[in-house]
Amino acid sequence: MISLSTGRFLHTLLMLTALVASYLLYKRGRRKLSVSDDHKRFLSLAALIGAFIGAKLPFLIDQDWSGLSPWVHWLSDGKTVLGGIFGGYISVELTKAWLGVRQGTGDAFALPIAAGLSIGRIGCFFGGCCYGLPTQLPWGVAFRTAPDGGQLMRHPIQIYESLFHLLGLVVLWRIEQQNRFTGQRLKLYLLGYLVFRFLTETIRPEPVLYANLTAYQFACIGLAILLLTQFFWQLKRNRSI
C-alpha cells in the first residue's frame, strides 16, 4: 500500500490532469456548437456551477451543520460523480430553456466527461475514496482509508469506473468520427453509465433504503427515465421536421 501522503498527492495531480483533459476536449467540441459565443459562455458556466452543486448536494443534506461555517462544508472532500454529472446536465438544460437555445449541445460535453472521469477515477483510487465491499477476488485491493484500516481486500470500484469511462471515450470518439448519433451521444453515454452504476451499487458499501435498493440506484432509475423521455421526444420531433 502507498502512504496516505503519496496517495493524496497523486489524487490531486490526477484530478488536475482530468480537469485539463476535459477542458481541452470541451474547447475542441465547443467550436462545433451552432450557438453564439455568449451562449457558449453561459452554457459552460452553467455546466460548471451545476456540476459543483450536484456533486456536493447529497453530502450537504446529510451533513451536521452545527459549529462550522457553510463554506467548510462546500469546500470539503465529499462529492459524488453521479450528482456532478446530472447537476451539470440539468443546469445546462435549464439554461438553454432560459436562453431559448433549441439546438442540441450534449455532444460537446460527452468526450470531456468521459475523459475526465476515466482519469479522475484513478485519482480516487490513489486517494483511497470510493472503494467497494470486501471481496476474495484476486484483484482485490486493501485501502488504508477503509473502516478496517486496510485489513480487508476490497473491490477497486474506482478502477472499474475508470475502465468503463475509458471504453466510453473510445466508443464516443469512434461514433463522432463516423458522424453517427449526432445530438444524442451524451444521452446514450449517460444511459450506459446509469446501467453500469446501478449494477455496481451492489458491490459498494452504501446503505439500502427500500426494496433492497440504495439512494443512488433510485437516482439512476429517475435519471434514466428523464433521459429516455428526452431521447424519444427528440426523435419524434426530428421526424416531424
Residue, then its C-alpha position, 0 to 999 in steps of 0.5 A: m500500500i502507498s502512504l496516505s501522503t503519496g496517495r493524496f498527492l497523486h489524487t490531486l495531480l490526477m484530478l488536475t490532469a482530468l480537469v485539463a483533459s476535459y477542458l481541452l476536449y470541451k474547447r475542441g467540441r465547443r467550436k462545433l456548437s451552432v450557438s453564439d459565443d455568449h451562449k457558449r459562455f453561459l452554457s459552460l458556466a452553467a455546466l460548471i456551477g451545476a456540476f459543483i452543486g450536484a456533486k456536493l448536494p447529497f453530502l450537504i443534506d446529510q451533513d451536521w451543520s452545527g459549529l462550522s461555517p457553510w463554506v467548510h462544508w462546500l469546500s470539503d472532500g465529499k462529492t459524488v460523480l453521479g450528482g456532478i454529472f446530472g447537476g451539470y446536465i440539468s443546469v445546462e438544460l435549464t439554461k438553454a430553456w432560459l436562453g431559448v437555445r433549441q439546438g442540441t449541445g450534449d455532444a460537446f460535453a460527452l468526450p470531456i466527461a468521459a475523459g475526465l472521469s476515466i482519469g479522475r477515477i484513478g485519482c480516487f483510487f490513489g486517494g483511497c475514496c470510493y472503494g467497494l465491499p470486501t471481496q476474495l477476488p484476486w484483484g482485490v485491493a486493501f485501502r488504508t482509508a477503509p473502516d478496517g484500516g486496510q485489513l480487508m481486500r476490497h473491490p477497486i470500484q474506482i478502477y472499474e469506473s475508470l475502465f468503463h469511462l475509458l471504453g466510453l471515450v473510445v466508443l464516443w470518439r469512434i461514433e463522432q468520427q463516423n458522424r453517427f448519433t449526432g445530438q444524442r451521444l451524451k444521452l446514450y453515454l449517460l444511459g450506459y453509465l446509469v446501467f453500469r452504476f446501478l449494477t455496481e451499487t451492489i458491490r459498494p458499501e452504501p446503505v439500502l433504503y427500500a426494496n433492497l435498493t440504495a439512494y443512488q440506484f433510485a437516482c439512476i432509475g429517475l435519471a434514466i427515465l428523464l433521459l429516455t423521455q428526452f431521447f424519444w421526444q427528440l426523435k419524434r420531433n426530428r421526424s416531424i421536421 
